[in-house]
Amino acid sequence: MTLAAMTDAALAAHLAAEAGRLLIDVRENSGLAGKALARAGR
C-alpha cells in the first residue's frame, strides 16, 4: 500500500514505527550512553 492510499490511522502507525526504528538506531550507534545520551537528546 502506498502512503497516499493509507488511512490517517495507518499512516500515523507507519510513521510512528519508522520513528521508533530511527531512535533505536541512533541510540545503538551514537556512541553515547547514560547522561551524555540524555543531554544530546535535548
C-alpha positions in Angstrom: 0.0 0.0 0.0 1.3 3.4 -0.9 1.4 6.3 1.6 -1.2 8.1 -0.4 -3.6 5.2 -0.1 -3.3 4.8 3.7 -5.9 5.9 6.1 -4.8 8.6 8.6 -4.6 6.0 11.4 -2.5 3.6 9.2 -0.2 6.5 8.2 0.3 7.6 11.8 1.1 4.0 12.8 3.6 3.7 9.9 5.3 7.0 10.8 5.5 6.1 14.5 7.1 2.7 13.7 9.6 4.4 11.4 10.4 7.0 14.1 10.9 4.2 16.6 13.3 2.4 14.4 15.3 5.6 13.8 15.5 6.3 17.5 16.7 2.8 18.3 19.3 3.1 15.5 20.6 6.4 16.9 20.7 5.1 20.4 22.6 2.0 19.4 25.1 3.7 17.0 25.7 7.1 18.6 28.4 6.1 21.0 26.6 7.9 23.7 25.2 6.4 26.9 23.5 7.5 30.1 23.6 11.2 30.9 25.5 12.0 27.7 22.7 10.4 25.6 20.1 12.3 27.6 22.0 15.6 27.1 22.4 15.0 23.4 18.6 14.4 23.1 17.7 17.8 24.4 
